[in-house]
Amino acid sequence: MSTNGMSLMQRLDAADARPEAASLRSRTYELLRLEPGSAVLDVGCGAGRAVAELSSLGFRAVGVDLSSEMVEEARRRSPDLEFLTGDACSLPVDGGFAGYRADKVFHELAEPSRALAEARRVLVPGGRIVLSGHDWEALVIDSSYPALTREIVRARASVITAPRVARGFRRLLSGYGFGEVAVEVVTATVDGGLLGRVMVEVAVRVGAVSVEEGEIWLTEQLEEGRLVAVPQFLASGSARR
């Protein structure tokens, strides 16, 4: 089953361009509480949209991504900005940052404590951290096939390193050197077919459902009006002085 002929970059761009995604990014920028000219690190920067937006707001933004292909694309799109290839658990930068932002990153980390230690290392005392992401087991899907939906959601979560990490953001930040920790939960809605294609591909690949079951479920999700509600966790805190 194809993901509608779209490349990964096209799917990411389409998701990032949605009004709800733009609003969520703006909220993460507000939670950073940066002063004009402050240095901010965007970890898992992808093609650099957030780095470009932060720079346009008057901050000195630097993007880091594990994928050299993403970094190359970010440099192509914003040649005047700084992008580095690097791991969240071993950042290729020294300290001096007033802000650290990581969106949809921590669910890929086997040891989030190492990434938080790196965040503490690069942040100035009192520097702000903002994490955002969703819980891969908490998707709310409009479907007439609840048992099949549960299997497909479980299958998608099974290939994620840390599918439930977002629900633990407050505990993680509080336990690894951050104070003033706060968590917000906002709910985004997406077209059922947009997310459904990827979920079915994974479920069929891992053997959770048959090709026929996947086609039945996806056909329903492609009906007009089908929605998926995705709870998004936004956690923020300050590096203790």
Wavefront OBJ file of the C-alpha trace (Angstrom):
o trace
v 0.000 0.000 0.000
v 1.465 3.310 -1.004
v 1.331 6.502 1.005
v -0.472 8.257 -1.817
v 2.702 8.681 -3.873
v 4.111 11.314 -1.513
v 7.751 11.369 -0.494
v 8.731 11.630 3.173
v 9.650 15.291 2.699
v 6.327 16.026 1.042
v 4.431 14.356 3.884
v 6.410 16.297 6.478
v 5.866 19.576 4.649
v 2.132 18.882 4.351
v 1.875 18.097 8.065
v 3.914 21.159 9.085
v 1.844 23.473 6.882
v -1.412 22.655 8.670
v -2.777 25.574 10.764
v -2.840 23.418 13.901
v 0.826 22.517 13.446
v 1.771 26.177 12.978
v -0.156 27.106 16.124
v 1.584 24.357 18.090
v 5.021 25.548 16.949
v 4.151 29.107 17.943
v 3.177 27.931 21.411
v 6.517 26.154 21.841
v 8.278 29.415 20.944
v 6.249 31.289 23.572
v 7.123 28.697 26.221
v 10.840 29.265 25.563
v 10.437 32.833 26.950
v 13.479 34.025 25.035
v 14.887 37.533 25.139
v 15.658 39.176 21.768
v 18.962 37.935 20.401
v 19.054 34.844 22.625
v 20.589 31.635 21.322
v 18.207 28.698 20.948
v 18.872 25.109 19.882
v 16.264 23.174 17.894
v 17.004 19.455 18.263
v 15.529 17.221 15.588
v 15.175 20.243 13.328
v 14.264 18.321 10.179
v 14.157 20.598 7.156
v 14.562 23.651 9.373
v 11.117 25.242 9.462
v 11.251 26.024 13.188
v 14.828 27.331 12.965
v 13.773 29.699 10.186
v 10.729 30.855 12.150
v 12.733 31.389 15.350
v 15.351 33.338 13.405
v 12.646 35.547 11.902
v 11.533 36.340 15.461
v 14.969 37.752 16.263
v 16.636 34.783 17.965
v 19.969 33.135 17.121
v 18.639 29.693 16.222
v 20.767 26.625 15.513
v 19.299 23.377 14.195
v 20.598 19.864 14.901
v 19.350 16.675 13.271
v 20.578 13.084 13.220
v 19.817 12.822 9.498
v 22.485 14.303 7.246
v 19.899 14.340 4.436
v 17.584 16.514 6.518
v 20.434 18.834 7.422
v 21.368 19.175 3.760
v 17.763 20.026 2.895
v 17.593 22.568 5.732
v 20.784 24.231 4.480
v 19.381 24.314 0.960
v 16.205 26.004 2.147
v 17.900 28.417 4.570
v 21.547 28.826 3.496
v 22.138 31.731 5.881
v 21.209 29.729 8.988
v 23.222 27.192 10.976
v 22.411 23.497 10.818
v 24.509 20.662 12.224
v 24.361 16.895 11.982
v 24.310 15.389 15.441
v 22.698 13.155 18.035
v 20.388 14.466 20.767
v 22.423 12.403 23.231
v 25.739 13.876 22.062
v 25.108 17.383 20.786
v 27.744 18.915 18.476
v 27.663 22.285 20.266
v 29.136 23.922 23.342
v 27.042 25.687 25.975
v 25.579 29.183 26.034
v 22.037 28.493 24.844
v 19.100 30.213 26.500
v 16.616 27.819 24.927
v 16.378 24.145 23.928
v 13.490 22.866 21.839
v 12.757 19.286 20.751
v 9.576 18.484 18.832
v 8.660 14.871 18.038
v 12.127 13.663 19.052
v 12.014 11.926 22.425
v 9.831 9.038 21.234
v 12.831 7.947 19.141
v 15.240 7.888 22.106
v 16.028 4.734 24.058
v 17.669 6.792 26.843
v 15.885 10.139 27.252
v 17.944 10.813 30.380
v 21.078 11.163 28.211
v 19.351 13.723 26.003
v 18.204 15.682 29.049
v 21.743 15.636 30.449
v 22.905 17.125 27.146
v 20.171 19.741 27.323
v 21.387 20.730 30.798
v 24.953 20.889 29.509
v 24.223 23.321 26.691
v 21.714 25.507 28.545
v 22.766 28.501 30.600
v 21.531 28.529 34.234
v 17.840 29.358 34.079
v 17.700 28.429 30.380
v 14.416 27.103 29.103
v 13.612 23.656 27.702
v 10.485 22.839 25.705
v 9.558 19.300 24.636
v 6.582 18.465 22.465
v 5.237 15.225 21.101
v 2.291 12.894 21.113
v 1.543 9.579 22.748
v 1.487 6.867 20.085
v -0.909 4.732 22.133
v -3.408 7.539 22.802
v -4.769 8.176 19.303
v -8.552 8.576 19.194
v -9.836 7.268 15.866
v -13.337 7.437 14.417
v -13.882 3.882 13.198
v -16.631 1.290 13.052
v -13.998 -1.413 13.622
v -12.795 -0.837 17.210
v -10.963 -4.153 17.638
v -9.156 -3.752 14.321
v -8.345 -0.138 15.167
v -6.760 -1.215 18.453
v -4.551 -3.725 16.643
v -3.448 -1.120 14.101
v -2.677 1.469 16.798
v -0.714 -1.116 18.810
v 1.211 -2.161 15.716
v 2.190 1.423 14.923
v 3.296 1.973 18.524
v 5.305 -1.271 18.493
v 7.831 0.114 15.987
v 8.407 3.299 18.025
v 11.322 3.241 20.471
v 9.450 5.036 23.272
v 5.791 5.369 22.205
v 4.532 6.557 25.626
v 7.337 8.956 26.530
v 5.275 12.130 26.044
v 2.902 11.262 28.899
v 5.977 11.165 31.148
v 7.509 14.519 30.151
v 6.733 16.161 33.511
v 8.326 13.323 35.475
v 11.389 13.302 33.227
v 12.013 17.036 33.428
v 11.440 17.157 37.178
v 13.737 14.196 37.729
v 16.638 15.411 35.600
v 17.469 18.864 36.827
v 14.670 21.137 35.656
v 12.386 23.315 37.738
v 9.220 25.324 37.039
v 7.988 22.326 35.068
v 4.613 22.719 33.396
v 2.709 20.529 30.952
v -0.029 21.454 28.517
v -2.077 19.034 26.438
v -3.691 20.194 23.223
v -5.582 18.021 20.791
v -4.920 18.151 17.077
v -7.276 16.599 14.556
v -6.118 15.114 11.282
v -7.889 13.553 8.346
v -8.298 9.827 8.939
v -6.809 8.904 5.590
v -3.684 11.033 6.049
v -2.448 9.095 9.072
v -4.285 5.900 8.235
v -2.170 4.999 5.217
v 1.050 4.969 7.213
v -0.537 3.092 10.115
v -1.920 0.366 7.877
v 1.387 -0.069 6.059
v 3.110 -0.706 9.386
v 0.373 -2.991 10.725
v 0.504 -5.168 7.613
v 4.304 -5.226 7.599
v 4.562 -6.468 11.195
v 1.791 -8.998 10.697
v -0.731 -7.420 13.065
v -3.455 -7.391 10.412
v -3.883 -8.973 7.005
v -3.712 -7.037 3.769
v -7.470 -7.493 3.385
v -8.179 -6.219 6.911
v -5.918 -3.253 6.312
v -7.711 -2.383 3.082
v -11.124 -2.587 4.750
v -10.003 -0.320 7.588
v -8.250 2.187 5.333
v -11.218 2.367 2.953
v -13.358 3.437 5.892
v -10.775 5.998 7.029
v -10.756 7.532 3.556
v -14.458 8.326 3.858
v -15.230 12.026 4.066
v -15.486 13.243 7.649
v -13.368 10.552 9.333
v -11.021 12.128 11.868
v -8.202 11.140 14.185
v -7.703 13.122 17.408
v -4.065 13.306 18.499
v -3.291 14.564 22.051
v -0.115 16.673 21.940
v 1.966 17.093 25.104
v 3.938 20.316 25.570
v 6.312 20.320 28.538
v 8.480 23.207 29.618
v 10.930 23.922 32.395
v 13.977 25.884 33.445
v 17.490 24.569 34.057
v 18.102 24.900 37.789
v 20.694 27.509 38.665
l 1 2 3 4 5 6 7 8 9 10 11 12 13 14 15 16 17 18 19 20 21 22 23 24 25 26 27 28 29 30 31 32 33 34 35 36 37 38 39 40 41 42 43 44 45 46 47 48 49 50 51 52 53 54 55 56 57 58 59 60 61 62 63 64 65 66 67 68 69 70 71 72 73 74 75 76 77 78 79 80 81 82 83 84 85 86 87 88 89 90 91 92 93 94 95 96 97 98 99 100 101 102 103 104 105 106 107 108 109 110 111 112 113 114 115 116 117 118 119 120 121 122 123 124 125 126 127 128 129 130 131 132 133 134 135 136 137 138 139 140 141 142 143 144 145 146 147 148 149 150 151 152 153 154 155 156 157 158 159 160 161 162 163 164 165 166 167 168 169 170 171 172 173 174 175 176 177 178 179 180 181 182 183 184 185 186 187 188 189 190 191 192 193 194 195 196 197 198 199 200 201 202 203 204 205 206 207 208 209 210 211 212 213 214 215 216 217 218 219 220 221 222 223 224 225 226 227 228 229 230 231 232 233 234 235 236 237 238 239 240 241
